[in-house]
Structure formats: structure tokens, C-alpha cells
Amino acid sequence: MLPGSPAWLYGIANLRGEIVSVLNLSKICGKKSVAVSPKSKVIVLKPNHGSSSIAFPVDRVSEIVTFNPENINLSDDPRFFGKAQHEKNFVNLLDTENLWSSLS
């Protein structure tokens, strides 16, 4: 954690010469934080509009799922695009364009 930084910011990382902000997505979403270590895996999001990339640690990635737009319930929360059901679980879908701006 960087001194004086918000609780949702783990820190920064140098990814092939690019400085990436590493977010505590669990804290942003009000969930239990994922334990991080130097060997932790992260997902990196590269925004389309030219701002810096962001990353967040994950405990695992089990599969990639595609949702039909008609199966997505839109969200009022600016951090999420919506929610969809996958098998027996509901999945929150990040709005990658609005996530960073909602924290600033």
C-alpha cells in the first residue's frame, strides 16, 4: 500500500515499462479482500480512451463466459454495467470505462 493512498489502491506496478495502478477490487465492491503476494495473478484492463491501465488481483480464473445482451440486467451502480446469471450464480459485470472515473 502506498502511504496516503485510498484503501482501494494496493499500489502500482511496472508492466513492460507502463505504470499500472493495482486496485483492491474486493474493497471497492464491499467484499472480503483477496490475499496478495508477489506471485499473485492480476487482470489488467486497458481503457479505450487513452488513460492509464488498471489491474486487480484475482484468486483464480475458471472460465471465460459470453452473455447475450438480453440476459443482462443493467445496473444503476456506475462501477458495473449489469448483472447476469451464469449457471446457478449471478455475476456482476464491470463497466471498465466507468470504474476508474467513479473512484477519482
Residue pairs with C-beta under 8 A, 6 or more apart in sequence:
1 9
1 10
1 11
2 9
2 11
2 12
5 11
6 103
7 24
7 27
8 23
8 24
8 25
8 27
8 28
8 103
9 21
9 22
9 23
9 24
10 22
10 23
10 24
10 36
10 57
11 22
12 19
12 20
12 21
12 22
13 19
13 20
13 22
13 42
13 55
14 20
15 44
15 53
15 55
18 52
18 53
19 52
20 44
20 52
20 53
20 54
20 55
21 52
21 53
21 54
21 55
21 100
22 42
22 54
22 55
22 56
22 57
23 54
23 55
23 56
23 103
24 33
24 56
24 57
25 56
25 57
26 32
26 33
26 34
27 33
28 79
28 99
28 103
29 79
29 92
34 40
34 57
34 58
34 59
35 59
36 57
40 57
41 57
41 58
41 60
41 61
42 55
42 56
42 57
42 58
43 55
43 56
43 58
43 61
44 53
44 54
44 55
45 53
45 54
45 55
45 94
45 96
45 99
46 53
47 53
47 54
47 96
47 97
47 100
48 97
49 97
51 100
54 99
54 100
65 86
65 91
67 84
67 86
67 93
71 84
71 85
72 81
72 82
72 83
72 84
72 93
73 82
73 83
73 84
74 81
74 82
75 81
75 82
75 83
75 92
75 93
75 95
78 95
78 98
78 101
78 102
79 94
79 95
79 98
79 99
79 102
80 92
80 93
80 94
80 95
81 93
81 94
81 95
82 92
82 93
83 90
83 91
83 92
83 93
84 90
84 91
84 93
85 91
